[in-house]
Amino acid sequence: MKSLSNALMAVLLAGGATVLAAQPAVAQKKNDKQQGGPQLKLSNEVRGPAAQAQTALAAKDVATATPLVAAVEAAAKSEDEKYIAGALRLNLEAIRMDSGGSSDALVAPLDALIANPKTPQADKARYVYQRGVIAANKKDNAGAATYFEQARQLGYNDPNLPLQIVKLKMDAGDIAGGSAELAKMVEAQTAAGQKPSEDIYRYAIAKTNQKKMTAETKAWISRYLAAYPTQKNWRDMVVFWGIQPQSVATLDKPQKVDMYRLLRTGKSLADQYDYEIYAQWAFDMGLPWETKTLINEGKAAGKIPAGSQNAAGLLTAANTSISNEGSLATLATRAKAAANGKLAASTADAYLGSDQYPQAIELYRVALTKGGVDADAVNTRLGIALARSGDKEGAKTAFALVKGQPRADIAAWWVDFLDHPPVA
């Protein structure tokens, strides 16, 4: 946050508060018009000490300026004169503050100038902004956010202002307001052809997640991956959202496997752990075909060491189970003749795990037609099979049919993946 220092002094002293030396009123009005400042009518009681005070302030002669500014304040009657008095007082207190004084003394003249109709709007915007800086320095985050918002409405233009408002709202506990403000800033920058930094997205994700704002967190993750769809980011966000302990969403093992399937599709499985835990969970679900596929794929990719005893044990168990299960074609025939869709769904899962997508798609549709299955789970996996087969629009149609939570969010993850696939 910008501190009140030399920068503030420069702003205040450049803010249209100049008092002209004693001169005919017509000449003063002409000069004001040329400078675009307010046209002021000052009495002799104000004009004389004001001009002297201005000279003293220009020389930073606080001792001389102090009684002169007080005299102007005492004599000021009209809004014009009160404007001059406020501007002089502000300049005087700014000089004092720059020499180690307190910013508290700036509050009264700033408020007076903000309220004065003679203060030009551009100056008023700066003064409101500085009230926000003072409030922020005093840890009054809510008050500072209000002042900064008013300054923006008055036309104060600072590229850091939106982010300052966001941080203040967040720090004051208004996470929803800060998130909405940050979303507007990101949209504006994107529309202008700019790319917000990754830190912006990660900040919003962390803040909304701290308040357990699950929908907002997911929305920020989607924005982040649309802007920065690297394989690493995809893995980080999938693990953060649904796989790690205390993740954003609470998923059961089959739902986590569907998220691992997304990572595998995007070539975002990172290491031995990813391959082996995914393979283990697939085996636990009764999918030895998927376990075998994963172990072999992980070894070929160099992610599973040749000497991994865990992988070797899983592969042996998977091969034994596959031998005991028999042919998938035989299971498919039985599934089509079954009274309900349960065997069709489980056989489709086996085909999906062994990368045989046409067979999986057919049997998932059989399962949905026969019924007796979890339609959300089957439509999720139908969408996965269609996505992996290259039928993007068909996959989106299947994902759109998933309604219950958390499966609807899992389906949304896959739609995001289809729109913004991971890149190396």
Sequence and secondary structure as in RCSB ss.txt:
>XXXX:A:sequence
MKSLSNALMAVLLAGGATVLAAQPAVAQKKNDKQQGGPQLKLSNEVRGPAAQAQTALAAKDVATATPLVAAVEAA
AKSEDEKYIAGALRLNLEAIRMDSGGSSDALVAPLDALIANPKTPQADKARYVYQRGVIAANKKDNAGAATYFEQ
ARQLGYNDPNLPLQIVKLKMDAGDIAGGSAELAKMVEAQTAAGQKPSEDIYRYAIAKTNQKKMTAETKAWISRYL
AAYPTQKNWRDMVVFWGIQPQSVATLDKPQKVDMYRLLRTGKSLADQYDYEIYAQWAFDMGLPWETKTLINEGKA
AGKIPAGSQNAAGLLTAANTSISNEGSLATLATRAKAAANGKLAASTADAYLGSDQYPQAIELYRVALTKGGVDA
DAVNTRLGIALARSGDKEGAKTAFALVKGQPRADIAAWWVDFLDHPPVA
>XXXX:A:secstr
   SSHHHHHHHHTSS     S  HHHHHHHHHHHT       HHHHHHHHHHHHHHHTT HHHHHHHHHHHHHH
  SHHHHHHHHHHHHHHHHHHHHTT  THHHHHHHHHHHH TTS HHHHHHHHHHHHHHHHHTT HHHHHHHHHH
HHHTT   TTHHHHHHHHHHHTT HHHHHHHHHHHHHHHHHTT    HHHHHHHHHHHHHTT HHHHHHHHHHHH
HH  BHHHHHHHHIIIIISTT SS   HHHHHHHHHHHHHTT   SHHHHHHHHHHHHHTT HHHHHHHHHHHHH
TT S TT HHHHHHHHHHHHHHHHH  HHHHHHHHHHSSSSHHHHHHHHHHHHTT HHHHHHHHHHHHHH  S H
HHHHHHHHHHHHHHT HHHHHHHHHT  STTHHHHHHHHHHHHHS  B 
